[in-house]
């Protein structure tokens, strides 16, 4: 059980880890993610903020202090460690995906002006991407999240709300039952 003062994002990550473990047992052929690394140093976080030209959202900064990124958090996409934030290649991929996308994640248009998205998670094929939208910042300093997962574009108010979405997606996978890998499906048909 989590302590009542545990940040919401930390509670969600603990539950995601438990669900990844369950799915790995039920679906041993799938990639279940990996343990989170140690936290980033304050110097590393300050260097990332200098590269980005702005402060990190408070919840993501706190996350990086505890875990400097997270390999394969969801759908093969990893949360980037501090030293990889601000990579121009990721920014270009984000710009291309969101410029050409329709739906809730498309365009990242904020009140008639185009925001420069700040990617914080991506998969190897760039089919899943998570980005901060600095065009929408709450009073508490949290940035809106725009995510593109496969063909689904979504917006969430904060890093914690984004992790709640990931948690819901994992819970949905467990509730819907384990899908068999292609070789097993073929064997069942034959």
C-alpha positions as CSV (number, residue, x, y, z in Angstrom):
1,X,0.0,0.0,0.0
2,X,1.2,3.5,-0.8
3,X,1.6,6.2,1.8
4,X,-1.0,9.0,1.6
5,X,1.8,11.6,1.0
6,X,3.3,9.6,-1.9
7,X,2.9,11.7,-5.1
8,X,0.2,10.6,-7.5
9,X,2.7,9.9,-10.3
10,X,4.7,7.6,-7.9
11,X,1.6,5.7,-7.0
12,X,0.7,5.2,-10.6
13,X,4.2,4.0,-11.5
14,X,4.1,1.5,-8.6
15,X,0.8,0.1,-10.0
16,X,2.1,0.1,-13.6
17,X,5.1,-1.9,-12.4
18,X,2.8,-4.5,-10.8
19,X,0.7,-4.7,-13.9
20,X,3.8,-5.1,-16.1
21,X,4.8,-8.0,-13.9
22,X,1.3,-9.6,-14.2
23,X,1.3,-9.2,-18.0
24,X,4.8,-10.7,-18.3
25,X,3.6,-13.8,-16.4
26,X,0.4,-14.0,-18.5
27,X,2.1,-13.1,-21.8
28,X,5.8,-14.3,-21.6
29,X,6.4,-13.4,-25.3
30,X,5.7,-9.7,-24.7
31,X,8.2,-7.1,-23.6
32,X,7.2,-6.3,-20.0
33,X,9.4,-3.2,-19.5
34,X,12.4,-3.0,-17.3
35,X,13.2,-1.8,-13.7
36,X,13.6,1.9,-13.3
37,X,17.1,3.2,-13.0
38,X,18.4,5.4,-10.2
39,X,17.6,9.0,-10.1
40,X,19.3,11.8,-12.0
41,X,21.6,14.2,-10.3
42,X,20.6,17.9,-9.7
43,X,23.4,18.9,-12.1
44,X,21.9,16.6,-14.8
45,X,18.5,18.1,-14.3
46,X,19.8,21.6,-14.5
47,X,21.7,20.8,-17.7
48,X,18.5,19.4,-19.2
49,X,16.6,22.5,-18.3
50,X,19.3,24.7,-19.9
51,X,19.1,22.6,-23.1
52,X,15.3,22.9,-23.1
53,X,15.4,26.6,-22.3
54,X,12.8,26.2,-19.6
55,X,12.0,24.4,-16.3
56,X,10.8,20.9,-16.3
57,X,7.3,20.3,-15.1
58,X,7.5,19.7,-11.3
59,X,6.2,16.1,-11.3
60,X,8.5,15.0,-14.1
61,X,11.4,16.7,-12.5
62,X,10.6,14.8,-9.2
63,X,10.2,11.6,-11.3
64,X,13.7,12.1,-12.8
65,X,15.2,12.7,-9.3
66,X,13.8,9.3,-8.3
67,X,14.2,7.4,-11.7
68,X,16.3,8.8,-14.5
69,X,14.0,7.6,-17.2
70,X,12.1,4.3,-17.6
71,X,12.9,1.8,-20.4
72,X,9.8,0.5,-22.2
73,X,7.2,2.0,-20.0
74,X,4.4,1.3,-22.4
75,X,4.0,-0.1,-26.0
76,X,7.8,-0.1,-26.4
77,X,8.2,3.6,-25.6
78,X,10.6,4.7,-22.9
79,X,10.5,7.7,-20.7
80,X,13.7,9.6,-21.5
81,X,16.5,10.1,-19.0
82,X,17.6,13.7,-18.3
83,X,20.6,13.6,-20.6
84,X,18.4,12.7,-23.6
85,X,15.8,15.4,-23.1
86,X,16.0,18.2,-25.7
87,X,17.4,15.9,-28.4
88,X,16.7,17.7,-31.7
89,X,15.9,14.5,-33.5
90,X,13.1,13.7,-31.0
91,X,11.7,17.3,-31.4
92,X,11.7,16.9,-35.2
93,X,9.8,13.5,-34.9
94,X,7.3,15.1,-32.6
95,X,6.8,18.1,-34.8
96,X,6.2,15.8,-37.8
97,X,3.8,13.5,-36.0
98,X,1.7,16.1,-34.4
99,X,1.7,18.4,-37.4
100,X,0.3,15.7,-39.7
101,X,-2.0,14.1,-37.1
102,X,-5.7,14.8,-36.6
103,X,-7.7,14.3,-33.4
104,X,-6.9,15.3,-29.8
105,X,-3.2,15.1,-30.2
106,X,-2.9,16.6,-33.6
107,X,-1.3,19.9,-34.3
108,X,-0.6,21.0,-30.7
109,X,-2.2,24.2,-31.6
110,X,-2.7,26.4,-28.5
111,X,-4.9,29.4,-29.1
112,X,-3.7,30.1,-32.6
113,X,0.0,29.7,-31.9
114,X,2.1,26.7,-32.5
115,X,3.9,25.3,-29.5
116,X,7.3,23.6,-29.7
117,X,6.6,20.2,-28.2
118,X,9.2,18.7,-25.8
119,X,9.3,14.9,-26.2
120,X,9.9,13.0,-23.0
121,X,9.2,9.5,-24.3
122,X,9.5,7.6,-27.6
123,X,9.7,4.1,-29.0
124,X,12.3,2.8,-31.4
125,X,10.0,3.2,-34.4
126,X,8.6,6.6,-33.4
127,X,5.0,5.2,-33.5
128,X,4.5,6.0,-29.8
129,X,5.6,9.4,-28.6
130,X,5.0,11.4,-25.4
131,X,5.6,15.1,-25.3
132,X,5.1,18.1,-23.0
133,X,3.1,21.0,-24.5
134,X,4.7,24.2,-23.1
135,X,1.9,26.1,-24.7
136,X,-0.4,24.9,-21.9
137,X,1.0,25.2,-18.4
138,X,-1.2,25.0,-15.3
139,X,-0.8,27.4,-12.4
140,X,1.2,24.7,-10.5
141,X,3.8,24.5,-13.3
142,X,2.5,21.2,-14.8
143,X,2.6,21.0,-18.6
144,X,-0.1,19.5,-20.7
145,X,0.9,16.1,-22.2
146,X,0.2,15.2,-25.8
147,X,0.8,11.5,-26.6
148,X,0.6,9.6,-29.8
149,X,0.2,5.8,-29.1
150,X,-0.1,3.9,-32.4
151,X,-2.8,5.8,-34.1
152,X,-4.4,7.3,-31.0
153,X,-3.7,10.9,-30.2
154,X,-4.5,12.0,-26.6
155,X,-4.0,15.0,-24.4
156,X,-3.7,14.9,-20.6
157,X,-3.4,17.8,-18.1
158,X,-0.2,16.6,-16.4
159,X,2.4,13.9,-16.1
160,X,0.3,12.3,-13.3
161,X,-2.8,12.3,-15.5
162,X,-0.7,10.8,-18.4
163,X,0.5,7.9,-16.1
164,X,-3.1,7.4,-15.1
165,X,-3.9,6.8,-18.8
166,X,-1.0,4.3,-19.1
167,X,-2.3,2.6,-16.0
168,X,-5.8,2.4,-17.6
169,X,-4.4,1.0,-20.8
170,X,-2.6,-1.7,-18.9
171,X,-5.7,-2.5,-16.8
172,X,-7.6,-2.8,-20.1
173,X,-5.2,-5.3,-21.5
174,X,-5.5,-7.5,-18.4
175,X,-9.3,-7.2,-18.3
176,X,-9.7,-8.0,-21.9
177,X,-7.6,-11.2,-21.5
178,X,-4.2,-12.1,-22.8
179,X,-3.8,-12.1,-26.5
180,X,-1.9,-15.0,-27.9
181,X,1.2,-14.4,-30.0
182,X,0.8,-14.9,-33.8
183,X,2.4,-18.4,-33.8
184,X,0.0,-19.6,-31.1
185,X,-3.0,-18.1,-32.9
186,X,-2.1,-20.0,-36.1
187,X,-1.6,-23.2,-34.2
188,X,-5.1,-22.8,-32.7
189,X,-6.7,-22.2,-36.1
190,X,-5.1,-25.2,-37.7
